[in-house]
Amino acid sequence: MHYIRFLKPPRLVGSRRGNTPLVVKAKITVTTDLGESFLWADVDLVVELTDGSGNRLLERGKGYTWKGSEGMRSLEVELLIPESRGKEAGGVLRLLVRPKEDFHAVEDLERIFGDSIEHEDTGGTGGVMAVRSMAIDIPSNQGLPISTSTSMAERTFRFRNSELHIWEETGESIARHIWDAGLLLSAYLASTSIPSSKKSLPPLPSLHKTLSQKDLAIIELGAGCGIVGITLSTLFRKQISQILLTDLPEASEILTQNLYLENSNSNPNNNPRRISHQVLDWSSPLPQGVRATKWDMAVVADCTYNPDVVPDLVQTLKGLGETSSEMLVLLAMKVRHDSEMVFFDLMAEGAFVVLEKCKLPLPVLGGEGEEIEVFVFGVG
C-alpha cells in the first residue's frame, strides 16, 4: 500500500488584484505507511479542485506522472483556479490528488481487502491512496492576504451507504497517520460485516460472535487517527453502546477532529453514548473510569513495533481484563522486525491465549507483497 502525502500544505500563488492568475501549488510524495520507502513504480496521478465539501469543480483535472522508476522522491503539482470556479465554491477550495486509474484507487473499504484476495497469487495490483487538502480560502478582488497554514489532510473511504472521513497530519510525521494494519483491519471488519459477502475471507469465529452481541463496550489502545475505532462505530452502531479511543496527548487534536465528524453523522437514538477519546499512557496506572468498565473487547492495531513499550502495553491489557474474564483482545500487526515477537511471550505470561488468527494479503505496487496478521486473544 502506498499513500499520497502533502509534504507541506498547499499554497496559493498570485492575486486577483491586477488580473494575476491564481494558482494552487503543492509538493507531494508517495510513500509506504511509515514513509520508510518511496513508491518505486511509475503511476499516473490526477490533481483536481473541489469545493469545501469535496465535490469536484473541474470536469478535467491536470495529469502528472510519479516517476518512481527514476528514483523520484517528491513532485511539485499545481492547478490554475478559474475565477468562476472560485466564486462557485463560495471562496473556499480544496486540492485532491488521486491515482488516475481506478484499479489503483483505495476508496471502497470492502474493495481494499477484496482486491488483495483476488490478486493474491500474482502479488496484487497494489493500491495508492488519494489525499484531500484542508480548505483553502480564495482571496477577494481586494487582494487580501492568503493563509494556508493548516497541517492536516483528509482520506475518504466508502462502504455501502456510509462514508468515513479520516484526517491525518501532513508532512513526514508518522504518529498521526493511517498505518497499514489499521487500514486492513478496518477493511476486514467492513467485508465481514456483510453476512452475504462472497469474499474468500479467513474466518475469526470468536470475533464475529462478540460483534454480533448487544451493548458492547470496546476500547482501542494506541488509536492514532482512530480509523479502526471509527470503522467499528460506523459498521456496528447497533451493537456498540460505548467505544473509547485512547492514545497519548499528541494524538488528541487529530482524534478530536475525526470524532467530531463521526458524532456529527451519528443518530443519537441509535448510539446515545457515542464514540469518545481519552488520553491513556500505558506506563501510568489506568484511569479509574477505564479500570472500572467491563470491556468486551480491546483493539490494538500496529502498536507492537517498538519493543520498549510492549511490556507496558501488555500490563495495560491485563488491567483491562481484570473486570471481564470474557474480554477479547483484537490485534492487527504488520511485522517489521523480529523483536516484535516479545509481545506474544509477554501475553502468554499474562495468561492471554490465542483463540484464532489469520493473515491478510497486502499487495504492494512495484514491490513484493506483504501481509497483515490478525490475532484474537482470550483471557486465560
Buried (B, 14 or more C-beta within 10 A) or exposed (E): BBBBBBBEBBBBEBBBEEEEEBEBBBBBBBBBBBBEEBBBBBBEBBBBBBBBEEEEBBEEBBEBEBBBEEEBEEBEBBBEBBEEBBEEBEBBBBBBBBBBEEEBBBBBBBBBBBBBBBBBEEBBBBBBBBBBBBBBBBBEEEEEEBEBEEBBBBBBBBBEEBBBBBBBBBBEEBBBBBBBBBBBBBBBBBBBBEEEBEBEBEEBEBBBEBBEEEEBBBBBBBBBBBBBBBBBBBBBBEBBBBBBBBBEEEBEBBBEBBBEBBBEEBEEEEBEEBBBBBBBBBEEEBBEEBEEBEBBBBBBBBBBBEBEBBBEBBBBBBBBBEBBEEBBBBBBBBBBEEBBEBBBEBBBEBEBEBBBEBEBBBBBBBBEBBBBBBBBBBBE
